[in-house]
Amino acid sequence: MLPIDIRPDKLTQEMLDYSRKLGQGMENLLNAEKIDTGVSPKQAVYTEDKLVLYRYDTPEGVTPDPVPLLIVYALVNRPYMTDIQEDRSTIKGLLATGQDVYLIDWGYPDQADRAITLDDYINGYIDRCVDHIREAHGVEKINILGICQGGAFSLMYTSMHQDKVNSLVTMVTPVDFKTPDNLLSAWVQNVDIDLAVDTMGNIPGELLNWTFLSLKPFSLTGQKYVNMVDVLDDPDKVKNFLRMEKWIFDSPDQAGETFRQFIKDFYQRNGFINGGVMLAGQEVDLKNVTCPVLNIYAMQDHLVPPDASKALKGLTGSKDYTELAFPGGHIGIYVSGKAQKEVTPAIGKWLNAHSA
């Protein structure tokens, strides 16, 4: 066993470096500008209730694909994760490949929205956004990219409105909600969801956020702040850290009735696998999804384990199904440098190849 090398001069230097970083860090934190919520230029083109549909500006010199792309994000976090910073932007990468990108911002539900149902989201809000885009472009079908819970929404939507969808991309999307390694699912199996919704109305976003953080308590609530010291003396890295912190704790409340149905139908009853999910009196059947499907999953995803996403294979009626594995985690698939070089260009290339 090698002896521990602790020399007074080395220890003193480390303490001095640590103090210098803290001092510089305090100055950088105090001087940090307002943290933005997305970096790519965009325009609001449709609004309804809390929802805003944005269209992103096409970069100069890029000819957009004739089939527009709608991004459907999850309800539980804010969609600017897809456009978090200049060099870590899924949106920017998609625009560079020629995608004409639209995105639904769900806003912040309040108690006036507690009765909004899953059907309202799927056959109401999403369908009207799709119709707006179809009319604006004079096309019968559009492409859809569904992210996480938004991917589950997109699968439901496409199964019921296949005539309006040209191609579907699902990204870190849960399909089998009861894989053995799904800790979040294991936690929720015996929760009385009816009691929770009947008591609180809407489900507080902060409650859900701390639930997600508790899945990896050491790395997500402790270690990252220890590691933060190493970037405090770099103003750009400080701003990027604050961007991520802002997003993590910017968690909208969940409309009570939608939360009730989504948790019971999917996490507790595993609706995509076992069937029985009803919207507007019609059962959701993934065999109705016949368009080309690109399914992307992250191999180190702790929220949506790979097997939860890979379960989609064979469930749809599509004869053109492709999987793409990314060696990273649930958030890294949007923001890591590797994802910018591999995942986003692959999505753009696949969509371009499947344009009507």
N, C-alpha and C positions, 0 to 999 in steps of 0.2 A: 504494500500500500504506500503510495507516494505521500510525502509530508505536505501539509497544507502550507502554501507559500503566502504568509501574511507578513509583509514588511511594513514598518511604520511609514517609510517614505511613500510606498505605493498606496497605502490606506489614506494617507493625508492628501495625495494627489486626487484620488477618487472622490473624496469628500469635497475638495475644492471644485472639481468638475461638476459634481452634483449641485453644489450651491450656485455655481455660475449658471447652469442650465435652468434652475428654479428661478433665479433672478431675471434672466432673459425671458424666461417663459411668462412670468407675471407681466412683464412689459408687453410681450406679444399678445397675451390674452386681453389686456386692457386696450390695446390698440387695434384689436381685430375688428374689421368692418362688419356690417350687418350680414348675416349668413343668408345667402339666397336659396331659393327653393326651385332649382332648375336653372340651366345656363343657356339652353338653346332658344332662339326667338320663336314665338308661337302666337297664334291668334285665337281668341274665343269665337267659335262659329255657331254654337248652339248651346242654349241653357235651358234647364228645366228643374224646378225645385232647387235642391242643393247642387245638382250636377252641372258641370261645365265640360263641353266637348271642345278640345283644342286641336288646331291643325298647325303643325310645325312648318316653318319656312323652308323651302327647298334651297339648298346651298347654290351659290352661283356656279354655273358651268355644269350642273347636274341635271339630266333629263329624267323626270320622275316616271316611275313605272305606271302604266295606264290603269293598273288595278290598285286602288288605295289600300292602306293597311290601318286597321283599328287595333290599338292596344287596350286590352281590358285588364286592369290591375285589380289586386285584392282590395277588399273593404277594410282590412285590419291595419293597413299602413298607408302612407301617402305615396303617390306614384312618382314623385320627383326622384326616387331612388334610381329610376331609369335614366336620369339626366343630372346626376349629382355634381359633376364637375367637368371641366373642359376636356380633360384627357381620360375621363372615366365615364363615358356617356353612351349607353345603349342606343338612345335616341339619335345622337350624332352619328354613330356608326351605321345605323339603319338608313339615315338620310344620305350618307355617303355612298351607299350601295344603290341609290335610286328609289328608295321607298318613299311614297307620299304618306307621311305618318300623321295619324290622328290618335288622340289619347283621351280616355274618359277620366275626369277628376270627379270622384264621388262626393267631395266636400266633407262637411262635418254634420252628421245627423244629430238632431236634438229630439226632445220629447214629442214634438209634433210629428216625428217620423217613426215613432215606436211601432205603428201598425203596418208599416211597409213590409210586404212579403217577398219571398224569394221569386215568386211569379212576377211581382212588380219590377224587380230588377232585370229578370231574364226577358220576359215577353213585353215589358214596358220600356224601361230606360234603355237597355241595350238595343232592343229592336228599333226604337225611334232614332237612336244615334246611327244605326246601320242604314236606316231609310234616308236619313238626312245626307249621309255620305253618298249613297247610291244616286240620289237625285242630283246632288251637286256635281257628280262626275258623269252622269248619264250612263251608268253601268248597272247591270243586273246583279252582279256579285262583287263582294269585296274580300280581301284577306283579313284574317283575325289572328292576333297574337295574344294569348291569354297567359297571365303570369300568376303562379301560385294559386290562391283561391280564385283569381280571375280566370285561370285556366279551366278550373272546374265549371265556372259560369259559362265559359266559352264552349265547352263540350256540351253542356245542357242546351245552350242557345243553338248551336249548330245542329244538334239532334232534332230540334223542333223547327228550324228554319234553314235547312240545308240548301234550299233554293236561292238563298241570299249569300252563301259563303263559297268562295272560290277555293281557298286553301286555308288550313288551320295549323297554327303553331302553338304548341303547349310548352310552357317553360316552368320547370320545377313545380309541376302540377300534381297534387295528390289524386290518385284514382282508386287505389286500394287503401282504405283508411285504417286497416287493421293488420298491417304487417307486424311481425314480432318485434321489430326494432323501433317501432313508432311510440316513443315515450309519451308524447303529447296525447295520442289516442288512448293509451293505457290509463292516463290520468283522468280522462273525461268520461270513461265508460260508466262509472257509478255516480256521476254528478246528476242531481235532480235539475235538469235544465228548465222544466216548467216552473219550478219554484223560484229559480233564479230570475227568469224573465218576468214572472208575475209579481215578484217583489221589487225589482229594480226598473222595470220598463226597458229602457235601453241598457245594454251592457257596457260599463265604462271601459274606454280604451286603455286607461292606465292599468286596470285589473288584468286585461289580456296581455299587455306589454310585459308586466312583471311575471306573468305566467311563462311567457316565451323566454325571458331572461333566466328564469329558474331552471330551464332545461340544461344550461351550462353555467351554473352560478359562479364558478371560480373565474373562468376566462371572460365572461360577459359582464360581471359586476365588480371584479376586483383586479385581475391581472392586467386588463387593458389600461387602467388608470396608473398602475405602476409603470407599464411600458410607455405611457404617455410622456414621462420625463425625458425620454430619449429623443423626442421630436419637438420639445418646447422651445428650443433655441432656433427653430426654423419657422418663420412666419407662414410660409405656404403650407407646411405640414400641419401647423396649428389650425389653420383655417379648414383644411381637409378633415382634421379630427373633429372640429366643431360642426362641420356639415353633417358628418355621420351621427354625431350625438343628437343633433337637432332632429334628424330623421327618425332615429330610434325612439325618441320620446314624443314624437308628434303623432300620436295614436288616436284616431277618431273613435268616438263611441259607436257601438253597433246597434242598428235598428233591431229592437227586441224580437219581433216576429220572424224576421229573416234569420237572426242568430238561432232562435229556437228550432226552426226547420232545418237549417244547415247542419247544426250539431247533431240533432236527432237522426236525420235522414242519412248523413254521411259518416260522421265519426262513430255513432252508436249503432246504426243499422247497415252501414257500408253499402249505400244505395247504388253506386255504379257497379258493384260486384253482384249484389243480391237483388237488385231491382226494387221497384216499389216507390220510387221518387215521383210524386205527382205534381204537375204544374198545370193550372187551369183545366183540371179534370183529365189531363193526358199524361200517360206515363213516359218518363224520360227513357229512351232506348238508344244506346250508343250505336247500335247497328244502323240507325238512320244517318249516321255520319259517314258519307260516302266520298267526300272530297279528299284530296291528298292531305296527309297529316305528318307534321314534323314534331316529334316529341323529344324535348331536351331535358336532361336531368343532371344533377350535380352529385358526384360520387361521394363527397363528404358532407352531404346535406343532413343536418340534425333535425330540421323541421319537417322536411318531406324526404324520407329515406329513398334511395334509388329504387328499391323494389316497389315502393308505393306509386312511383311514376311509371316504371316499366310494365306495370300491370295493364297499361292501356293497350299493349300489343295484343291483337286478336279480339278485342272487345268491340271495335268499330266495324263498320261495313266497308271501310276504305280498302282498295286494292293497291294503294300507294302510301305505304306507311314507312317512315324512316325514324330511327333513333339516333340521338347524338349525346354522348356522355362527356361531361366536363369534369376535369380533375380539380374540384374545388368545393366550396360550400354554398349555402343558400343565398348569401349576399355576394360572395365573390363572383358568382356567375354574371352579375351586372357590373361590378366595379373593379375587378382585378385587371391588371395589365394583360394577363394571358387571355382573359375573356374578350377583351377589346380586339385582340389579334385573331382569335379563333372563333368564338361563338357568334358574335354579331355579324362578321363577314359571311359566315356559313348560313345564317338565317337569310341574309340578303340574297346570296347566291341561289339558295333553294327557292325563295319566293320568285325571283326573276325567272327561274327555270319553269315555274308553274303558273306564270301569268297566262290568263285566258287569251 
